[in-house]
C-alpha cells in the first residue's frame, strides 16, 4: 500500500496557519437597536406635546377624520389666547396663522375654548381666524361616554 496523504492523528499541522482571534466589534446589532429606538422616538415625540390646560366641554359627536396635523388655537379660563403653546394677541392671530401655514387657507385649525370662557370670547377668536381667510375651523370638545 502506498503512503497516505492524510495527516496522522497527533501529527502537527505545519502547512496551516493558526487563526487569530477577531478583535473587531460587530456593529450590526447596535445599528439595529438604534434604528428601532429612532422609530419609537419618532412615533412617540408628537404624542408628548404639552398644550395649554383647558377644561373642554363634552359631547357625544365622533371626531372628524383628517390627514394633516391641525393647528391649535386655545382660549384658557382667563380668556388668554394661545397659538399652539405660545400666548398671542388676538390682533396678531391672523397674520401669524398665515405665516405658519405659508398662506395655505385650507389648513385645519382647531379652536379649544375652556368651559368657563364666555361664548363671545371664543367666537371673537373664530372671527379673527375667519377674517384671515381660513375656512377649515373646528371647535374641539371631549368625548362623553353614554351612560348605560
PyMOL commands that set and color helices and strands:
alter all, ss='L'
color gray80, all
select helices_A, chain A and resi 28-48+90-101+119-131
alter helices_A, ss='H'
color red, helices_A
select strands_A, chain A and resi 58-59+71-75+81-83+86-87+109-113+137-139+142-143
alter strands_A, ss='S'
color yellow, strands_A
deselect
rebuild
show_as cartoon
